[in-house]
Amino acid sequence: MDNLKEFSIPIKGLKTGVHEFNFHIEKSFFEQFEGSAIQDGDFQVHLRSL
C-alpha cells in the first residue's frame, strides 16, 4: 500500500483556510485493493476543503 501515499492528505497539519488537492486515479490505484469489485477506472479528482 506504499503506492497510496500520493493520495494521503495531511489533515492534522493543515492550517485554517481553503486547501485544494488534485488526484488522478487509475487502474494502478484499484490494483492496491485485492478482491475489490472495482478493477479499473480513470478519474480526475479535485478536492477542496474549507
C-alpha positions in Angstrom: 0.0 0.0 0.0 3.0 2.3 -0.3 1.7 3.4 -3.6 -1.2 5.1 -1.9 1.0 7.7 -0.2 0.4 10.1 -3.1 -3.3 10.1 -2.1 -2.7 10.9 1.6 -3.9 14.2 2.9 -2.1 15.5 6.0 -5.2 16.8 7.7 -3.6 17.1 11.1 -1.0 19.7 9.8 -3.4 21.8 7.8 -3.9 25.4 8.9 -7.3 27.0 8.8 -8.4 28.1 5.4 -9.1 26.7 1.9 -7.0 23.8 0.7 -7.1 22.1 -2.7 -5.9 18.7 -3.7 -5.8 17.1 -7.2 -5.6 13.4 -7.8 -5.5 11.2 -10.9 -6.9 7.8 -10.0 -6.5 5.0 -12.5 -6.0 1.2 -12.6 -2.9 1.2 -10.5 -4.9 2.7 -7.6 -7.5 -0.1 -7.8 -4.9 -2.8 -8.0 -3.9 -1.9 -4.4 -7.2 -3.4 -3.2 -7.1 -7.1 -3.8 -10.5 -8.7 -4.2 -12.2 -5.3 -4.8 -15.3 -5.3 -7.0 -13.8 -2.4 -8.9 -10.9 -3.4 -11.1 -10.3 -0.4 -13.3 -11.2 3.2 -13.7 -9.9 6.6 -14.7 -10.8 9.6 -12.6 -9.6 13.1 -12.1 -10.4 14.2 -8.5 -10.4 17.8 -7.3 -10.9 18.1 -3.5 -11.4 21.5 -1.9 -11.7 21.7 1.8 -12.9 24.8 3.6 
